[in-house]
Amino acid sequence: MDVTTLTQLTDDRYERLVLDNAHPPARDREIWELLVSPSLIDRTRDTLSCLVQRNVSALRKRKAEREAFQAACFARGPAGKKDWFDTRNEYDEWRHRAANFARTVQNALADVNRAKRDLNRSANHSVAQEHRDCLRRLALAVQRHQAAHARAGGIAEQPDYELWQALDRITVPIGPSSEPTPLRAMLDIYWTEVASVDAAAEERAGAERVMRSAPAGPSGRFGGVPKARHVDNGKRLA
């Protein structure tokens, strides 16, 4: 049995299946999981809600009929009262069964409502994660735009500044307290794309760091004291 099979059931057969699995000890676990699956949970909840309302209506109608019967019996004197008391046990047993039925169905409906809330919470989390991913991609695009502009060394215009400032003005909630965190901080802490570095690239980077840290000075190739040239260059012009 699968979702497609249950979807094709008539309302009466579907109601019977829901009732057969309403009481937890009697539930078939696989069938119940199908009944509260995203595709069927709304139909299951509507079915249980209809059963609750139908049972309430039956109780209300039977009680009104019982009260009318009591008035008619008491109006006939002792014989009528005897007829009313003779049927009292039957009515009490029926009402007891109806109360048990109502309790079972209402508990099943509570289980379905909890499952529905869990599904909604999961769906909301997925939507929120999708929105957060969209913001991450947008922030990375703005960051790359700012970095490309900085490498080019051009003069930024006002629209550029306004775009870059969005990284500082737009926030997302982070942590248990939902602390508002700017997109730029999110990029620095969580969203920065880090490219893998191989051994050769790391060696080159290390060499560059050593060169940048070395003290500045003239090359050893040109060391020593330069020779002074004679003013007259040996020609005794003076």
C-alpha positions as CSV (number, residue, x, y, z in Angstrom):
1,M,0.0,0.0,0.0
2,D,1.3,3.4,-0.9
3,V,0.2,7.1,-1.1
4,T,-1.3,6.6,-4.6
5,T,-3.4,3.7,-3.5
6,L,-4.8,5.6,-0.5
7,T,-5.4,8.7,-2.6
8,Q,-7.7,6.7,-4.8
9,L,-9.8,5.3,-2.0
10,T,-13.4,6.5,-1.7
11,D,-14.3,8.7,1.3
12,D,-16.1,5.8,3.1
13,R,-13.2,3.4,2.6
14,Y,-10.7,6.1,3.6
15,E,-12.7,6.9,6.7
16,R,-12.8,3.2,7.7
17,L,-9.0,3.0,7.3
18,V,-8.5,6.1,9.5
19,L,-10.8,4.7,12.1
20,D,-9.0,1.4,12.1
21,N,-5.7,3.3,12.9
22,A,-7.1,5.9,15.2
23,H,-6.3,4.1,18.4
24,P,-2.5,4.0,18.9
25,P,-2.2,0.3,20.1
26,A,-4.2,-0.8,17.0
27,R,-2.3,1.3,14.5
28,D,-0.4,-0.2,11.6
29,R,2.8,1.9,11.7
30,E,3.4,2.0,8.0
31,I,-0.2,2.9,7.2
32,W,-0.3,5.6,9.9
33,E,2.9,7.2,8.4
34,L,1.2,7.3,5.1
35,L,-1.9,8.8,6.6
36,V,0.1,11.7,8.1
37,S,2.4,12.1,5.1
38,P,2.4,15.5,3.3
39,S,0.2,14.2,0.5
40,L,-2.5,12.8,2.8
41,I,-2.3,14.6,6.1
42,D,-4.9,17.2,5.2
43,R,-7.4,14.5,4.1
44,T,-6.8,12.5,7.3
45,R,-7.3,15.6,9.5
46,D,-10.5,16.5,7.6
47,T,-11.8,12.9,8.0
48,L,-11.2,12.9,11.8
49,S,-12.7,16.4,12.2
50,C,-15.9,15.2,10.4
51,L,-16.0,12.1,12.7
52,V,-15.8,14.4,15.7
53,Q,-18.5,16.7,14.5
54,R,-20.7,13.7,13.5
55,N,-20.3,12.2,16.9
56,V,-21.1,15.5,18.7
57,S,-24.3,15.8,16.6
58,A,-25.3,12.3,17.4
59,L,-24.9,12.9,21.1
60,R,-26.8,16.1,21.0
61,K,-29.7,14.5,19.0
62,R,-29.9,11.4,21.1
63,K,-29.9,13.5,24.3
64,A,-32.8,15.7,23.0
65,E,-34.7,12.5,22.0
66,R,-34.1,11.1,25.4
67,E,-35.4,14.2,27.2
68,A,-38.5,14.2,25.0
69,F,-39.0,10.5,25.7
70,Q,-38.7,11.2,29.4
71,A,-41.3,13.9,29.4
72,A,-43.7,11.7,27.4
73,C,-43.2,8.8,29.8
74,F,-43.6,10.8,33.0
75,A,-46.8,12.3,31.6
76,R,-48.3,8.8,31.5
77,G,-47.7,8.2,35.1
78,P,-46.2,5.1,36.8
79,A,-46.4,2.9,33.7
80,G,-44.6,5.6,31.6
81,K,-41.9,6.1,34.2
82,K,-41.3,2.3,34.2
83,D,-40.8,2.4,30.4
84,W,-38.3,5.3,30.8
85,F,-36.3,3.5,33.5
86,D,-36.3,0.2,31.6
87,T,-34.5,2.0,28.7
88,R,-32.1,3.9,30.9
89,N,-29.3,1.3,30.9
90,E,-29.4,1.0,27.2
91,Y,-29.0,4.7,26.7
92,D,-26.2,4.9,29.3
93,E,-24.3,2.2,27.5
94,W,-24.7,3.9,24.2
95,R,-23.5,7.2,25.6
96,H,-20.5,5.5,27.2
97,R,-19.5,4.0,23.8
98,A,-20.0,7.4,22.1
99,A,-17.8,9.1,24.7
100,N,-15.0,6.5,24.2
101,F,-15.3,6.9,20.4
102,A,-15.1,10.7,20.8
103,R,-12.0,10.4,23.0
104,T,-10.3,8.0,20.6
105,V,-11.0,10.2,17.5
106,Q,-10.0,13.4,19.3
107,N,-6.7,11.9,20.5
108,A,-6.0,10.8,16.9
109,L,-6.9,14.3,15.6
110,A,-4.4,15.7,18.2
111,D,-1.7,13.4,16.9
112,V,-2.4,14.5,13.3
113,N,-2.3,18.2,14.3
114,R,1.1,17.7,15.9
115,A,2.3,16.0,12.8
116,K,1.0,18.8,10.7
117,R,2.8,21.4,12.9
118,D,6.0,19.4,12.5
119,L,5.6,19.4,8.7
120,N,4.9,23.1,8.7
121,R,7.9,23.8,10.8
122,S,10.1,21.8,8.5
123,A,8.7,23.5,5.5
124,N,9.2,26.9,7.0
125,H,12.8,26.0,7.9
126,S,13.4,24.9,4.3
127,V,12.0,28.2,3.0
128,A,14.1,30.2,5.4
129,Q,17.2,28.3,4.4
130,E,16.5,29.0,0.8
131,H,16.1,32.7,1.5
132,R,19.4,32.6,3.5
133,D,21.1,30.9,0.5
134,C,19.8,33.6,-1.8
135,L,21.2,36.3,0.5
136,R,24.5,34.5,0.7
137,R,24.8,34.4,-3.1
138,L,23.8,38.1,-3.4
139,A,26.3,39.1,-0.7
140,L,29.1,37.2,-2.5
141,A,28.2,38.9,-5.8
142,V,28.4,42.3,-4.1
143,Q,31.7,41.4,-2.4
144,R,33.2,40.3,-5.7
145,H,32.0,43.5,-7.4
146,Q,33.7,45.6,-4.7
147,A,36.9,43.5,-4.9
148,A,37.0,43.7,-8.7
149,H,36.6,47.5,-8.5
150,A,39.4,47.7,-6.0
151,R,41.8,45.7,-8.2
152,A,40.9,47.9,-11.2
153,G,41.8,51.0,-9.2
154,G,39.0,53.0,-10.7
155,I,37.0,55.8,-9.0
156,A,33.8,54.5,-7.4
157,E,30.5,56.3,-8.1
158,Q,27.7,56.8,-5.7
159,P,25.7,53.7,-6.9
160,D,28.8,51.6,-6.2
161,Y,29.0,52.9,-2.7
162,E,25.3,52.3,-2.1
163,L,25.6,48.8,-3.3
164,W,28.6,48.0,-1.1
165,Q,26.9,49.6,1.9
166,A,24.2,47.0,1.6
167,L,26.6,44.5,3.1
168,D,26.7,46.6,6.3
169,R,23.0,47.6,6.4
170,I,21.3,44.2,5.6
171,T,21.4,41.8,8.5
172,V,20.4,38.2,9.2
173,P,19.5,36.6,12.5
174,I,22.2,34.4,14.0
175,G,22.4,32.2,17.1
176,P,19.8,31.2,19.8
177,S,19.0,34.9,20.4
178,S,18.7,35.7,16.7
179,E,21.3,38.4,16.9
180,P,21.1,40.6,13.8
181,T,24.4,40.2,11.9
182,P,25.4,42.3,8.9
183,L,26.0,40.5,5.6
184,R,29.7,41.6,5.6
185,A,30.2,39.9,9.0
186,M,28.5,36.8,7.7
187,L,30.9,36.8,4.7
188,D,33.9,37.1,7.0
189,I,32.7,34.4,9.4
190,Y,30.5,31.9,7.7
191,W,30.1,32.6,4.0
192,T,33.6,33.3,2.7
193,E,34.5,31.1,-0.2
194,V,37.9,29.6,0.5
195,A,39.9,28.1,-2.5
196,S,42.0,25.1,-1.8
197,V,45.8,25.7,-2.0
198,D,48.3,23.1,-3.3
199,A,51.8,22.6,-2.1
200,A,53.4,24.6,-4.9
201,A,51.2,27.6,-4.3
202,E,51.8,27.5,-0.6
203,E,55.6,27.4,-1.3
204,R,55.4,30.4,-3.5
205,A,53.3,32.3,-1.0
206,G,55.9,31.4,1.7
207,A,58.7,32.7,-0.4
208,E,56.8,35.9,-1.0
209,R,56.2,36.4,2.7
210,V,60.0,35.9,3.4
211,M,60.9,38.5,0.7
212,R,58.4,41.0,2.0
213,S,59.8,40.6,5.5
214,A,63.5,41.0,4.5
215,P,65.2,44.3,5.5
216,A,65.4,46.9,2.7
217,G,68.9,47.9,1.4
218,P,71.2,48.0,-1.6
219,S,72.0,44.8,-3.4
220,G,75.3,43.1,-2.4
221,R,76.2,43.1,-6.1
222,F,76.9,46.8,-5.8
223,G,78.7,46.8,-2.5
224,G,82.0,48.6,-1.6
225,V,83.2,52.2,-2.0
226,P,83.0,53.7,-5.4
227,K,86.2,55.1,-6.9
228,A,86.5,58.9,-7.2
229,R,87.4,60.3,-10.6
230,H,90.0,63.1,-11.0
231,V,88.6,66.4,-12.0
232,D,91.1,66.9,-14.8
233,N,91.1,63.2,-15.8
234,G,94.9,63.3,-15.9
235,K,95.1,65.9,-18.6
236,R,96.5,68.7,-16.3
237,L,94.0,71.2,-17.6
238,A,94.3,73.4,-14.6
